[in-house]
Amino acid sequence: MAILRTTPGGRPSVKLERTLAHPPEKVWRAVTSPEELAHWFPAAVTLPDDLSPGGKITFTFTETGDTSEGEIVGYRPPEVFEFTWNSDLIRIEVSADGAGSKLAFTHVFNRGEPDIALLGAGRHVTGWVACLDSLEATLDGRTPELPTDWHARMLATSRNSAWRTAKSWTAGCCGSAATWCGRRPRTSGSGCPSRKTGRRCWSRGRRRCWPTPGCTTENRPGASGGR
């Protein structure tokens, strides 16, 4: 499940979580070793000898030879690996979960205007879901399979992410787009006051709404005619 949120600084972020049937030590190697990253990460990763914050990272796309840079923000074995890729922030967290592990992967989109970054989140999330599928397959000893339904994945992920955003905000009904949409509702509860139209804000800074349970509206993410 992709969870789309807005950071305190107003940037869109996506969080993906996986429950893996492997101990944290094995998962940690898979997400921090360049040799293991090559099995699932979209670019070849070159790490510095010193993994302290500020250490430079190089990302290379082997198909084209294009490179980009980032730096280590946090490195706390075997729990947190946080780094920038260009101006975006990637945070990978590993924790024990019974006999296995839980993996949390967060991408904060810091490039461009927040609304433009939000529009591209579906595409990025689809790619990361495929990458994490490859990570899980590699850990299981299976051969990763490249997806062939990219468009359907992007569409489904974008809609689902928008819903999760609405659910993560304070529940409430929106009135007119100019008055309510584009910021968090101030009311609480899941009911729909009769004086409101029953729309729930879902995207900060944009006049879009998601229907509150029990209410009807066609102005929902992915539907035509949204404000």
C-alpha positions as CSV (number, residue, x, y, z in Angstrom):
1,M,0.0,0.0,0.0
2,A,1.3,3.4,-0.9
3,I,0.7,6.2,1.7
4,L,0.9,9.7,0.3
5,R,1.4,12.5,2.8
6,T,2.5,16.1,2.9
7,T,5.6,17.0,5.0
8,P,5.5,19.9,7.4
9,G,7.5,21.8,4.7
10,G,4.7,21.3,2.2
11,R,6.4,18.6,0.1
12,P,4.6,15.4,-1.1
13,S,6.1,12.2,0.2
14,V,5.3,8.5,-0.4
15,K,5.8,5.7,2.1
16,L,5.8,2.0,1.1
17,E,5.8,-0.8,3.6
18,R,6.6,-4.5,3.2
19,T,6.6,-7.4,5.6
20,L,9.5,-9.7,4.7
21,A,10.1,-13.3,5.8
22,H,13.8,-12.6,6.4
23,P,15.8,-11.4,9.5
24,P,16.7,-7.7,9.7
25,E,20.4,-8.4,9.2
26,K,19.7,-10.0,5.8
27,V,17.4,-7.2,4.7
28,W,19.8,-4.6,5.9
29,R,22.5,-6.0,3.7
30,A,20.1,-6.0,0.8
31,V,19.3,-2.3,1.2
32,T,22.8,-1.0,2.0
33,S,25.4,-3.1,0.1
34,P,26.1,-1.9,-3.5
35,E,26.3,-5.4,-4.7
36,E,22.9,-6.3,-3.2
37,L,21.3,-3.0,-4.3
38,A,22.2,-3.9,-7.9
39,H,19.5,-6.6,-7.7
40,W,16.6,-4.1,-7.2
41,F,17.6,-0.4,-7.0
42,P,17.0,1.5,-10.3
43,A,20.6,2.8,-10.5
44,A,24.0,1.4,-9.6
45,V,25.0,2.9,-6.3
46,T,28.6,3.9,-5.3
47,L,29.0,4.5,-1.6
48,P,31.9,6.3,0.1
49,D,34.3,4.5,2.4
50,D,33.1,6.7,5.3
51,L,29.3,6.2,5.7
52,S,28.9,9.2,8.0
53,P,26.3,11.9,7.2
54,G,27.6,14.1,4.4
55,G,29.3,11.3,2.6
56,K,28.8,11.5,-1.2
57,I,26.9,8.9,-3.2
58,T,27.0,8.5,-7.0
59,F,24.1,7.0,-8.9
60,T,24.7,5.6,-12.4
61,F,22.2,4.4,-14.9
62,T,24.1,1.6,-16.6
63,E,21.9,1.7,-19.7
64,T,22.9,5.3,-20.6
65,G,25.9,6.0,-18.4
66,D,24.1,9.0,-16.9
67,T,25.2,9.9,-13.4
68,S,23.7,11.9,-10.5
69,E,24.8,12.6,-7.0
70,G,23.4,12.5,-3.5
71,E,24.7,12.3,0.1
72,I,24.2,10.3,3.2
73,V,21.8,11.9,5.7
74,G,21.6,9.1,8.2
75,Y,23.3,5.7,8.6
76,R,22.3,3.7,11.7
77,P,22.9,0.0,11.2
78,P,20.8,-2.1,11.1
79,E,17.8,0.2,11.2
80,V,18.0,3.4,9.1
81,F,19.6,4.4,5.8
82,E,18.7,7.9,4.7
83,F,20.2,9.7,1.8
84,T,19.5,12.3,-0.9
85,W,19.3,11.6,-4.6
86,N,19.7,15.0,-6.3
87,S,17.4,17.0,-4.1
88,D,14.9,14.2,-3.2
89,L,15.2,12.4,0.1
90,I,15.1,8.6,0.4
91,R,14.7,6.9,3.8
92,I,14.8,3.2,4.3
93,E,13.9,1.7,7.7
94,V,14.3,-1.9,8.8
95,S,12.8,-3.3,12.0
96,A,12.2,-6.8,13.4
97,D,8.8,-8.3,12.9
98,G,8.5,-11.7,14.6
99,A,10.9,-14.0,12.8
100,G,11.0,-11.6,9.8
101,S,11.3,-7.9,9.2
102,K,9.3,-4.9,8.3
103,L,10.7,-2.6,5.6
104,A,9.5,1.1,5.3
105,F,10.6,3.0,2.2
106,T,9.9,6.7,2.1
107,H,10.5,9.1,-0.9
108,V,10.2,12.8,-0.3
109,F,9.8,14.8,-3.5
110,N,11.8,18.0,-3.1
111,R,12.2,19.0,-6.8
112,G,9.9,21.5,-8.5
113,E,6.6,23.0,-7.4
114,P,4.8,20.8,-4.8
115,D,1.7,20.3,-7.1
116,I,3.9,19.2,-10.0
117,A,5.8,16.8,-7.8
118,L,2.5,15.4,-6.5
119,L,1.3,14.7,-10.1
120,G,4.5,12.7,-10.7
121,A,4.1,10.7,-7.5
122,G,2.0,8.0,-9.2
123,R,4.7,7.3,-11.7
124,H,7.5,7.2,-9.1
125,V,5.5,5.0,-6.8
126,T,4.8,2.5,-9.5
127,G,8.5,2.3,-10.2
128,W,9.4,1.9,-6.5
129,V,6.7,-0.8,-6.1
130,A,8.4,-2.8,-8.9
131,C,11.8,-2.3,-7.3
132,L,10.5,-3.5,-4.0
133,D,9.0,-6.5,-5.7
134,S,12.4,-7.3,-7.1
135,L,14.0,-6.8,-3.7
136,E,11.5,-9.3,-2.1
137,A,12.0,-11.8,-5.0
138,T,15.8,-11.6,-4.6
139,L,15.6,-12.1,-0.8
140,D,13.3,-15.2,-1.5
141,G,15.8,-16.6,-4.0
142,R,13.4,-16.0,-6.9
143,T,14.1,-14.3,-10.2
144,P,12.4,-10.9,-10.3
145,E,9.8,-10.4,-13.1
146,L,9.6,-7.1,-14.8
147,P,6.0,-5.8,-14.9
148,T,4.2,-5.3,-18.2
149,D,1.2,-3.4,-16.9
150,W,3.0,-0.1,-16.1
151,H,0.0,2.2,-17.2
152,A,-2.5,0.3,-15.1
153,R,-0.1,0.3,-12.1
154,M,0.4,4.0,-12.3
155,L,-3.4,4.7,-12.5
156,A,-4.2,2.4,-9.6
157,T,-1.4,3.7,-7.4
158,S,-2.2,7.3,-8.1
159,R,-5.9,6.9,-7.1
160,N,-5.0,4.7,-4.0
161,S,-2.4,7.2,-2.9
162,A,-4.9,10.1,-3.0
163,W,-7.3,8.1,-0.9
164,R,-4.7,7.3,1.7
165,T,-3.8,11.0,1.9
166,A,-7.4,11.9,2.6
167,K,-7.6,9.2,5.3
168,S,-4.4,10.5,7.0
169,W,-5.8,14.0,7.4
170,T,-8.4,15.0,10.0
171,A,-11.7,13.7,8.8
172,G,-14.3,16.4,7.8
173,C,-16.6,17.6,5.1
174,C,-15.6,20.3,2.6
175,G,-17.9,23.1,1.4
176,S,-16.9,25.1,-1.6
177,A,-13.5,24.5,-3.1
178,A,-12.4,28.1,-2.4
179,T,-13.3,27.8,1.2
180,W,-12.3,24.3,2.2
181,C,-10.4,22.5,-0.5
182,G,-6.6,22.8,-0.6
183,R,-6.2,22.8,3.1
184,R,-6.9,20.5,6.0
185,P,-10.6,20.5,7.2
186,R,-11.0,21.9,10.6
187,T,-13.9,19.8,11.6
188,S,-13.6,16.3,13.0
189,G,-15.7,13.1,12.7
190,S,-16.7,11.0,9.7
191,G,-20.3,12.3,9.5
192,C,-21.5,14.9,6.9
193,P,-23.1,18.0,8.3
194,S,-26.1,18.8,6.2
195,R,-24.9,22.3,5.6
196,K,-21.8,21.0,3.9
197,T,-21.5,19.3,0.5
198,G,-19.8,16.2,1.9
199,R,-16.4,16.6,0.2
200,R,-13.2,15.8,1.9
201,C,-10.0,17.7,1.1
202,W,-7.2,15.5,-0.1
203,S,-4.5,17.6,-1.7
204,R,-2.9,20.5,0.1
205,G,-2.8,23.6,-2.1
206,R,-5.0,22.2,-4.8
207,R,-8.8,22.4,-5.2
208,R,-9.5,18.7,-5.2
209,C,-11.8,16.7,-3.0
210,W,-12.5,13.2,-1.9
211,P,-16.0,12.1,-1.0
212,T,-16.5,11.6,2.7
213,P,-18.2,8.2,3.5
214,G,-21.9,8.5,3.1
215,C,-21.7,11.5,0.8
216,T,-21.7,11.7,-3.0
217,T,-19.6,13.8,-5.3
218,E,-18.0,13.3,-8.7
219,N,-15.1,15.6,-7.8
220,R,-12.7,12.8,-6.8
221,P,-9.1,12.0,-7.7
222,G,-9.0,10.4,-11.1
223,A,-12.5,11.5,-12.1
224,S,-13.2,14.1,-14.7
225,G,-14.6,17.5,-13.7
226,G,-12.6,17.8,-10.4
227,R,-12.1,21.3,-9.3
